[in-house]
Amino acid sequence: FGQALSILVVDDDPTILALLMKLLEGAGFAVVLADCLAKATALLDARRFDLVLVDQELPDGNGLTLARDLLEYGSADCEVMVMSAHASIHSTVEAIRLQAADFLVKPFDQRDILLARIRRVVFGARDPKTGACGSVVDLFAEQRLNHHTEVTGGVRAEEAAKQLSGFFADRRRAVN
């Protein structure tokens, strides 16, 4: 789609920030870091992000508050994932109730699984009935899709719809 998808990572642990910066930039994402809620809020006021990955416990407040504000009042195109080293059933249920796309438990043991979960959230479309995000699929290889297929939601849905429409138009021209 031309430019890298943007992720804001909010965590007060410099080790986690460095790990996620390296992992996500290596996967082609544009990453911005914030070590507290105040910095994250200022960044969110200044620009748009495709995904916010926020720690639950921060020095100046609870990351669930930021998640709630983003999910209730923020951009429909911005997904939120909550992470915590102190996960509890209550905090996990609260994140799900707020419709956070995922809840990650730190430390991250397997980076490839972490990256797969982030990709699922960023590239997967929300199911309108359950709110759950789907898996990443190669739409161009999916034989069940055709020129009647519509993209109705998700991060950069409009851009994805144009890309898919263009693909099928090109394919129809090549066949004719």
Phi, psi and chi 1 to 4 in degrees:
 res  aa     phi    psi   chi1   chi2   chi3   chi4
   1 PHE       -    9.3  -62.8  107.8      -      -
   2 GLY   102.0  -56.1      -      -      -      -
   3 GLN  -118.9  154.2   66.5 -177.8   32.4      -
   4 ALA   -67.9  143.6      -      -      -      -
   5 LEU   -67.5  142.8  -65.7  175.5      -      -
   6 SER  -103.3  136.3   59.8      -      -      -
   7 ILE  -126.4  129.0  -60.8  177.5      -      -
   8 LEU   -99.2  122.3  173.0   60.5      -      -
   9 VAL  -107.5  124.5  178.8      -      -      -
  10 VAL  -119.2  111.8 -172.8      -      -      -
  11 ASP  -159.2  144.8 -161.6  -55.6      -      -
  12 ASP   -90.9   -1.9   59.9  -37.1      -      -
  13 ASP   -95.4  112.4 -177.4  -20.6      -      -
  14 PRO   -60.8  -28.5   -3.6    5.4      -      -
  15 THR   -67.4  -43.4  -55.4      -      -      -
  16 ILE   -65.6  -43.3  -65.6  -69.1      -      -
  17 LEU   -59.0  -45.5  -70.5  173.3      -      -
  18 ALA   -64.8  -43.0      -      -      -      -
  19 LEU   -60.5  -49.2  169.9   86.9      -      -
  20 LEU   -68.6  -35.8  -70.0  172.3      -      -
  21 MET   -60.0  -49.0  172.7   76.0   99.8      -
  22 LYS   -63.7  -47.0 -178.4  177.9  179.9 -178.0
  23 LEU   -63.0  -48.9 -180.0   71.6      -      -
  24 LEU   -74.9  -40.1  -63.7  171.2      -      -
  25 GLU   -65.2  -37.3  -78.3 -173.6  -21.2      -
  26 GLY   -62.8  -25.2      -      -      -      -
  27 ALA   -90.8    2.1      -      -      -      -
  28 GLY    95.8    8.0      -      -      -      -
  29 PHE   -87.1  152.1  -65.4  103.9      -      -
  30 ALA   -89.7  120.2      -      -      -      -
  31 VAL  -115.9  134.8 -179.0      -      -      -
  32 VAL  -123.6  138.1  177.0      -      -      -
  33 LEU  -111.1  146.0  -55.1  175.7      -      -
  34 ALA  -140.8  139.1      -      -      -      -
  35 ASP  -103.4    8.7   60.2    3.3      -      -
  36 CYS  -160.4  167.1   65.0      -      -      -
  37 LEU   -64.0  -38.3  -71.8  175.6      -      -
  38 ALA   -60.8  -45.0      -      -      -      -
  39 LYS   -66.9  -40.0  -72.1 -179.5 -175.2  173.7
  40 ALA   -62.4  -43.7      -      -      -      -
  41 THR   -62.4  -42.8  -57.8      -      -      -
  42 ALA   -61.7  -42.5      -      -      -      -
  43 LEU   -65.1  -41.2  -73.4  163.9      -      -
  44 LEU   -67.7  -30.8  -72.4  161.4      -      -
  45 ASP   -71.0  -27.7  -72.9  -17.3      -      -
  46 ALA   -89.8  -26.8      -      -      -      -
  47 ARG  -155.3  171.9   62.5  173.4  -74.1 -164.7
  48 ARG   -98.7  142.4  179.4 -166.4  166.4  -73.6
  49 PHE  -125.0  149.2  -69.2   92.4      -      -
  50 ASP   -81.3  -30.4  -63.2  -60.2      -      -
  51 LEU  -146.2  138.4  171.7   66.9      -      -
  52 VAL  -116.7  122.8  175.0      -      -      -
  53 LEU  -108.7  106.9 -176.0   54.9      -      -
  54 VAL  -121.0  135.2   60.9      -      -      -
  55 ASP   -72.5  144.3 -171.9   20.1      -      -
  56 GLN   -68.8  -43.5  179.8 -175.9  -22.2      -
  57 GLU  -109.1  114.9  -65.1 -176.6   25.3      -
  58 LEU  -124.7  159.6  -66.2  159.4      -      -
  59 PRO   -62.1  -27.6    7.8  -13.3      -      -
  60 ASP  -111.0   20.3   56.7  -15.4      -      -
  61 GLY   150.5 -170.8      -      -      -      -
  62 ASN  -101.5  128.3 -170.7  -43.7      -      -
  63 GLY   -62.0  -23.9      -      -      -      -
  64 LEU   -64.3  -29.2  -72.8  173.9      -      -
  65 THR   -64.5  -45.7  -57.5      -      -      -
  66 LEU   -63.1  -43.2  178.5   67.3      -      -
  67 ALA   -59.3  -46.1      -      -      -      -
  68 ARG   -59.5  -47.6 -176.7 -163.0   68.9 -129.3
  69 ASP   -61.6  -42.7  -68.1  -13.7      -      -
  70 LEU   -65.9  -44.1  -80.1  170.2      -      -
  71 LEU   -73.8  -30.3  -67.1  164.8      -      -
  72 GLU   -88.3  -36.8  -71.4 -178.6    5.6      -
  73 TYR  -121.7   -9.1  -50.1  110.1      -      -
  74 GLY   -84.7 -166.0      -      -      -      -
  75 SER   -70.7  138.7  167.4      -      -      -
  76 ALA   -68.0  -19.2      -      -      -      -
  77 ASP   -85.7   -6.4  -71.3  -19.0      -      -
  78 CYS   -99.8  121.0 -179.3      -      -      -
  79 GLU   -91.9  156.9  -64.1  -71.4  -10.4      -
  80 VAL  -130.0  132.5  178.2      -      -      -
  81 MET  -121.2  134.5  -65.2  174.8   74.0      -
  82 VAL  -105.5  142.0  177.7      -      -      -
  83 MET  -132.4  153.5   56.5 -174.6  170.9      -
  84 SER  -160.0  143.3  178.1      -      -      -
  85 ALA   -88.9   -9.4      -      -      -      -
  86 HIS  -121.6   47.3  -49.2  -74.1      -      -
  87 ALA   -66.3  142.1      -      -      -      -
  88 SER  -134.6  166.2   67.3      -      -      -
  89 ILE   -59.1  -42.2  -64.6  -65.1      -      -
  90 HIS   -59.6  -48.4  173.6   75.3      -      -
  91 SER   -68.5  -35.3   59.8      -      -      -
  92 THR   -66.6  -45.5  -54.8      -      -      -
  93 VAL   -62.6  -41.1  168.4      -      -      -
  94 GLU   -62.5  -43.1 -179.8   63.7   11.7      -
  95 ALA   -62.2  -41.8      -      -      -      -
  96 ILE   -67.0  -41.6  -67.8  167.0      -      -
  97 ARG   -59.5  -36.6 -171.8 -172.0   67.8   74.3
  98 LEU   -75.6   -6.8  -66.6  171.2      -      -
  99 GLN    70.8   33.8  -64.7 -173.0  -11.0      -
 100 ALA   -62.8  145.2      -      -      -      -
 101 ALA   -69.9  -26.4      -      -      -      -
 102 ASP  -164.5  160.9 -153.3  -21.1      -      -
 103 PHE  -128.5  118.3 -170.7   93.2      -      -
 104 LEU  -106.5  137.1  -55.1  169.9      -      -
 105 VAL  -100.5  127.2  178.0      -      -      -
 106 LYS   -92.9  151.6  -61.8 -173.6  -68.0 -175.3
 107 PRO   -75.0  156.9   27.5  -31.9      -      -
 108 PHE   -84.5  108.7  -49.2  118.8      -      -
 109 ASP   -75.4  -42.3  -68.8  -26.9      -      -
 110 GLN  -121.7  106.6  -63.2 -176.4  -18.9      -
 111 ARG   -62.7  -33.5  -67.1  178.6 -174.3  169.1
 112 ASP   -66.7  -35.2   54.3  -24.9      -      -
 113 ILE   -70.2  -41.4  -67.8  174.1      -      -
 114 LEU   -58.5  -48.0  170.5   65.2      -      -
 115 LEU   -63.7  -39.0 -169.8   55.6      -      -
 116 ALA   -62.4  -40.0      -      -      -      -
 117 ARG   -67.4  -38.8  -71.6  171.8   75.6  175.9
 118 ILE   -66.3  -43.9  -70.0  170.9      -      -
 119 ARG   -61.8  -39.4  -76.2 -178.1  172.0  142.4
 120 ARG   -59.6  -41.9  176.0 -170.4   56.6   81.1
 121 VAL   -69.7  -45.5  168.8      -      -      -
 122 VAL   -70.5  -41.1  172.4      -      -      -
 123 PHE   -99.5  -14.6  -63.8  112.5      -      -
 124 GLY   -83.5  147.8      -      -      -      -
 125 ALA   -94.3  144.7      -      -      -      -
 126 ARG   -71.6  138.5  -82.1 -167.9 -177.5  -83.1
 127 ASP   -79.7  125.6  179.4   89.1      -      -
 128 PRO   -64.1  -25.2   13.5  -19.7      -      -
 129 LYS   -82.4  -43.5  -67.8 -179.6 -176.8  171.0
 130 THR  -102.8  -19.8   65.3      -      -      -
 131 GLY    81.0   -4.0      -      -      -      -
 132 ALA   -77.0  150.3      -      -      -      -
 133 CYS   -91.8  143.3  -69.2      -      -      -
 134 GLY   -87.1  176.3      -      -      -      -
 135 SER   -78.9  160.2  -61.3      -      -      -
 136 VAL   -72.9  129.6  177.0      -      -      -
 137 VAL  -126.7  152.8  -65.3      -      -      -
 138 ASP   -86.7   94.1 -179.5   -3.7      -      -
 139 LEU   -59.3  -31.7  -67.7  177.9      -      -
 140 PHE   -73.2  -19.8  -55.4  108.4      -      -
 141 ALA   -97.8   -8.3      -      -      -      -
 142 GLU   -78.1  110.1  179.0   57.1   59.2      -
 143 GLN   -69.7  -23.1  -64.5  -60.0  -48.5      -
 144 ARG   -74.4  -14.5  -65.3  175.6  -64.2  170.3
 145 LEU   -89.4  147.0  -56.7 -178.8      -      -
 146 ASN  -147.0 -166.8   59.9   38.3      -      -
 147 HIS   -66.8  -10.0   64.2  -77.4      -      -
 148 HIS   -88.8   -8.5  -62.8  -68.0      -      -
 149 THR   -66.1  136.4  -58.1      -      -      -
 150 GLU  -121.3  142.2  -65.8 -179.0   20.4      -
 151 VAL   -99.5  118.7  177.3      -      -      -
 152 THR  -112.1   -4.3   59.5      -      -      -
 153 GLY  -171.5  170.6      -      -      -      -
 154 GLY   112.2  174.8      -      -      -      -
 155 VAL   -65.5  128.2  174.2      -      -      -
 156 ARG    55.3   41.2  -64.7 -167.3  176.1  177.8
 157 ALA   -60.0  -41.5      -      -      -      -
 158 GLU   -62.9  -44.0 -172.2  174.4  -49.2      -
 159 GLU   -64.6  -40.2  -67.7  173.6   62.6      -
 160 ALA   -65.0  -40.0      -      -      -      -
 161 ALA   -62.6  -42.8      -      -      -      -
 162 LYS   -63.5  -42.9  -72.6  178.4 -174.1  174.8
 163 GLN   -61.8  -45.1 -172.9   86.9    1.1      -
 164 LEU   -66.3  -43.8 -168.4   59.9      -      -
 165 SER   -60.5  -44.1  177.4      -      -      -
 166 GLY   -62.5  -39.6      -      -      -      -
 167 PHE   -60.2  -48.7  169.8   77.8      -      -
 168 PHE   -69.4  -34.5  -73.4  118.8      -      -
 169 ALA   -63.6  -43.3      -      -      -      -
 170 ASP   -63.0  -40.9  -69.2  -15.0      -      -
 171 ARG   -65.7  -40.5 -173.0  158.6   52.7  168.8
 172 ARG   -63.4  -40.7  -78.7 -166.0  -50.8  -82.3
 173 ARG   -65.1  -38.3  -79.7 -167.7  -68.8  -84.5
 174 ALA   -67.7  -33.1      -      -      -      -
 175 VAL   -75.4  -34.9  171.8      -      -      -
 176 ASN   -79.5      -  -66.2  -31.0      -      -
